[in-house]
Amino acid sequence: MWLAMSEEAVIKSDVLVIGGGVAGLSAALYIARQNLKVVVVAADIGGQLSYASVIENYPGFESSSGLSLVLKIQQQAQGFGAEIIIDEVMLLEKRGDVFIAKTKKGLVIESIAIVAACGKAPRKLGLANEDLFVGRGLSYCVICDAPLYKGKAVALVSFGEKGVENIELLAPLAKEVYYIVPYQKDLSIEHAKRFANVKIFEGYKVVAIHGDRKLEKVVVDRDGEKVELSVDALFVEMGFETRIDFLKPFVDLNERGEVIVNNLGETKTAGLFAAGDLASNTPYKQAVIAAASGVIAALSAINYVNNVKGLKKRIGVDWEKKVKKVERRFRL
Ligand SMILES: Cc1cc2nc3c(=O)[nH]c(=O)nc-3n(C[C@H](O)[C@H](O)[C@H](O)COP(=O)(O)OP(=O)(O)OC[C@H]3O[C@@H](n4cnc5c(N)ncnc54)[C@H](O)[C@@H]3O)c2cc1C
């Protein structure tokens, strides 16, 4: 069993934050600033914001790329002592007051509290060798990586309005675009027909990808009819999904698949908090809301940890008590 690992291999923290998006990093910043040991395990830094080329509605930033905004929060969190590990949490257990998480790379992290800020990740094709080609010709972000394939042959799997947007970006740039639309009569198809260098595969699915050191071939299939395409890149933009199987024993989900939390970010499991797009307290999926929800979960986690440690220290919910104290002191 994976928990039977040597003591030395275990990383101990007060709070484990899962997720390197705006919610997780904002949470880490607050927790680290309270001098608690916070470890962030993040499959990537930036999360969904790395797919946003321009953000114009994050207060205090007139215009910024999504990624540079998140990198600033990361630096701020690290400046206060947050430790960031690029990895993925795969399993979670709770033994008494302690959570034990295991990562893809085999790390074991013990923590008193958890802030889960796993947000959403690009929907994958589901092919066994898919991860091998990420960054080697396979991309989940047209806007980020299209310029790398100027004058090359590329395939795109997408649909709907996003498909239209992606075709608009790729067609003028690439030599040839194989547009694979899993659904028939999709609204993006008529639009794609306007471009002479776009070849449409309507109702096809990608069933295999091949390559030596980088992606070279994409095999598509419609009702058993297979076509092999030679490409330099494959872009997959099929929306985003939540991948939180490891959390499911500890939380309830609502009809939208969000983790149900109360207004303090608490889930049904003591010590486990959820934040950001993952959580039910963010009705609008926006960066500033995710950041705020990360902070709510962080403050609740700080109180929880201090309580478990038997410390009297407690962050109040508002300034009222402090103001009253000042008023009493100065007889205002
Ligand atoms: C293309 C696009 C444009 C957008 N534009 C705007 C905009 O202009 N303004 C705005 O306010 N909002 C915008 N948004 C929405 C905004 O990006 C999200 O609301 C916000 O990023 C959510 O942050 P989050 O931290 O909750 O989740 P995410 O950003 O999804 O981050 C989740 C993090 O968790 C990590 N993770 C997931 N599972 C695990 C695991 N098991 N182990 C370790 N790490 C894990 C991921 O790798 C990622 O780092 C946009 C979103 C997209 C996709």
The ligand as a Tripos MOL2 file, in Angstrom:
@<TRIPOS>MOLECULE
LIG
   53    58     1     0     0
SMALL
NO_CHARGES

@<TRIPOS>ATOM
      1 C1         -9.8060   30.9980  -22.1340 C.3       1 LIG1
      2 C2        -10.2540   31.5680  -20.8070 C.ar      1 LIG1
      3 C3        -10.3560   32.9320  -20.6650 C.ar      1 LIG1
      4 C4        -10.7560   33.4810  -19.4510 C.ar      1 LIG1
      5 N1        -10.8420   34.8330  -19.3300 N.ar      1 LIG1
      6 C5        -11.1560   35.3850  -18.1340 C.ar      1 LIG1
      7 C6        -11.1710   36.8140  -17.9560 C.ar      1 LIG1
      8 O1        -10.9120   37.5770  -18.8880 O.2       1 LIG1
      9 N2        -11.4550   37.3110  -16.7240 N.ar      1 LIG1
     10 C7        -11.7530   36.5160  -15.6520 C.ar      1 LIG1
     11 O2        -11.9730   37.0280  -14.5610 O.2       1 LIG1
     12 N3        -11.7610   35.1510  -15.7960 N.ar      1 LIG1
     13 C8        -11.4780   34.5780  -16.9950 C.ar      1 LIG1
     14 N4        -11.4870   33.2060  -17.1430 N.ar      1 LIG1
     15 C9        -11.9170   32.3920  -15.9960 C.3       1 LIG1
     16 C10       -10.7800   32.2310  -15.0050 C.3       1 LIG1
     17 O3         -9.6330   31.8330  -15.7110 O.3       1 LIG1
     18 C11       -11.1490   31.1790  -13.9560 C.3       1 LIG1
     19 O4        -12.3250   31.5620  -13.2890 O.3       1 LIG1
     20 C12       -10.0380   31.0290  -12.9200 C.3       1 LIG1
     21 O5         -8.8000   30.8320  -13.5600 O.3       1 LIG1
     22 C13       -10.3210   29.8600  -11.9940 C.3       1 LIG1
     23 O6         -9.2210   29.7090  -11.1560 O.3       1 LIG1
     24 P1         -9.0400   28.4140  -10.2410 P.3       1 LIG1
     25 O7         -7.7600   28.6330   -9.5200 O.co2     1 LIG1
     26 O8        -10.2690   28.1650   -9.4800 O.co2     1 LIG1
     27 O9         -8.9180   27.1840  -11.2440 O.3       1 LIG1
     28 P2         -7.9390   26.8810  -12.4430 P.3       1 LIG1
     29 O10        -7.4770   28.1170  -13.0890 O.co2     1 LIG1
     30 O11        -8.6730   25.8920  -13.2770 O.co2     1 LIG1
     31 O12        -6.6800   26.1910  -11.7680 O.3       1 LIG1
     32 C14        -6.7400   24.8820  -11.2770 C.3       1 LIG1
     33 C15        -5.3530   24.4360  -10.9070 C.3       1 LIG1
     34 O13        -5.4240   23.1750  -10.2670 O.3       1 LIG1
     35 C16        -4.4720   22.3080  -10.8410 C.3       1 LIG1
     36 N5         -4.8990   20.9400  -10.5790 N.ar      1 LIG1
     37 C17        -6.0560   20.3290  -10.9360 C.ar      1 LIG1
     38 N6         -6.1000   19.0780  -10.4440 N.ar      1 LIG1
     39 C18        -4.9500   18.9250   -9.7490 C.ar      1 LIG1
     40 C19        -4.3990   17.8470   -9.0170 C.ar      1 LIG1
     41 N7         -5.0560   16.7010   -8.8700 N.pl3     1 LIG1
     42 N8         -3.1930   18.0050   -8.4490 N.ar      1 LIG1
     43 C20        -2.5010   19.1710   -8.5800 C.ar      1 LIG1
     44 N9         -2.9720   20.2210   -9.2670 N.ar      1 LIG1
     45 C21        -4.1810   20.0940   -9.8280 C.ar      1 LIG1
     46 C22        -4.4100   22.7330  -12.2820 C.3       1 LIG1
     47 O14        -3.2410   22.2540  -12.8960 O.3       1 LIG1
     48 C23        -4.4110   24.2500  -12.0890 C.3       1 LIG1
     49 O15        -3.1400   24.6970  -11.7300 O.3       1 LIG1
     50 C24       -11.0840   32.6320  -18.3510 C.ar      1 LIG1
     51 C25       -10.9910   31.2520  -18.4920 C.ar      1 LIG1
     52 C26       -10.5740   30.7120  -19.7220 C.ar      1 LIG1
     53 C27       -10.4690   29.2210  -19.8600 C.3       1 LIG1
@<TRIPOS>BOND
     1     1     2 1
     2     2     3 ar
     3     2    52 ar
     4     3     4 ar
     5     4     5 ar
     6     4    50 ar
     7     5     6 ar
     8     6     7 ar
     9     6    13 1
    10     7     8 2
    11     7     9 ar
    12     9    10 ar
    13    10    11 2
    14    10    12 ar
    15    12    13 ar
    16    13    14 ar
    17    14    15 1
    18    14    50 ar
    19    15    16 1
    20    16    17 1
    21    16    18 1
    22    18    19 1
    23    18    20 1
    24    20    21 1
    25    20    22 1
    26    22    23 1
    27    23    24 1
    28    24    25 2
    29    24    26 1
    30    24    27 1
    31    27    28 1
    32    28    29 2
    33    28    30 1
    34    28    31 1
    35    31    32 1
    36    32    33 1
    37    33    34 1
    38    33    48 1
    39    34    35 1
    40    35    36 1
    41    35    46 1
    42    36    37 ar
    43    36    45 ar
    44    37    38 ar
    45    38    39 ar
    46    39    40 ar
    47    39    45 ar
    48    40    41 1
    49    40    42 ar
    50    42    43 ar
    51    43    44 ar
    52    44    45 ar
    53    46    47 1
    54    46    48 1
    55    48    49 1
    56    50    51 ar
    57    51    52 ar
    58    52    53 1
@<TRIPOS>SUBSTRUCTURE
     1 LIG1         1 GROUP 0 **** ****
